[in-house]
Amino acid sequence: MRDKPDYYAQLAKKEGYPARSVYKLQEIQQKFSVIPLQGKILDIGAAPGSWTMYVLKLLKGRGSVTAVDLQPLHPDIKSDNLLFFQGDAFSKEFTAIAEENGPYNTVISDAAPSTTGNRTVDTGRSGALAAKVIETAQQLLVPEGDVVIKIFQGGDEQELLSTVKKYFTRAKLFKPKASRKESFEIFLIGKGKK
Ligand SMILES: C[S@@+](CC[C@H](N)C(=O)[O-])C[C@H]1O[C@@H](n2cnc3c(N)ncnc32)[C@H](O)[C@@H]1O
């Protein structure tokens, strides 16, 4: 049970981010430098938009973000450098948009399935989403591009890690400090698409 907003939730509120998840990407960026400062970034599962907002701030108008989610972004997130599509990231419609705007320097995905409470079902769905993100990254990243993918632990994360190792120079599973201790999420980082 979570009755009190934690440190990261309070910080997000203070800094104007719609979700505390921003600090996970910030930590990943500090450790792995996944967002080049003039990059073209594809943000999958972007709503309510704290990762998108963070990336736009880093880019300072020099690159662009293509973002997609089934849900809308927070209405305050607007930028000339942002293209947002509301819908399924793996639909034909969005795939065409993503292809037209690519290739990308980085694909970031915090996408999560709607959870059932059944860990086997939930990790299975998360793994299936992650596999689709890896496929998208292979198709739409520039050579040397990077990928960040959220997955739920306890499913096929080792297999997914092996797949990323095959297509990227470096691959690692990483649990940011900002990720809640009770959460079974972990991030798969792929650096340098071969
Ligand atoms: C944890 S939230 C992302 C939070 C976001 N990174 C932020 O910082 O504000 C996960 C999101 O994944 C989205 N999602 C799950 N499956 C998706 C799909 N197939 N296509 C697009 N978005 C999807 C959900 O709608 C949800 O908004």
The ligand as a Gaussian input file, in Angstrom:
#p B3LYP/6-31G(d) Opt

LIG

0 1
 C        4.240000       3.597000     -17.302000
 S        3.312000       4.346000     -18.578000
 C        4.513000       5.368000     -19.358000
 C        4.926000       6.567000     -18.561000
 C        5.724000       7.583000     -19.370000
 N        7.035000       7.054000     -19.757000
 C        5.941000       8.866000     -18.609000
 O        7.074000       9.080000     -18.157000
 O        5.008000       9.661000     -18.466000
 C        3.083000       3.031000     -19.712000
 C        2.284000       3.411000     -20.945000
 O        2.400000       2.383000     -21.940000
 C        1.262000       2.538000     -22.776000
 N        1.130000       1.410000     -23.712000
 C        1.002000       0.087000     -23.417000
 N        0.856000      -0.640000     -24.559000
 C        0.927000       0.239000     -25.596000
 C        0.842000       0.091000     -27.013000
 N        0.669000      -1.102000     -27.605000
 N        0.927000       1.208000     -27.782000
 C        1.083000       2.424000     -27.202000
 N        1.171000       2.627000     -25.870000
 C        1.097000       1.546000     -25.068000
 C        0.131000       2.686000     -21.775000
 O       -1.007000       3.261000     -22.371000
 C        0.777000       3.570000     -20.696000
 O        0.410000       4.919000     -20.840000

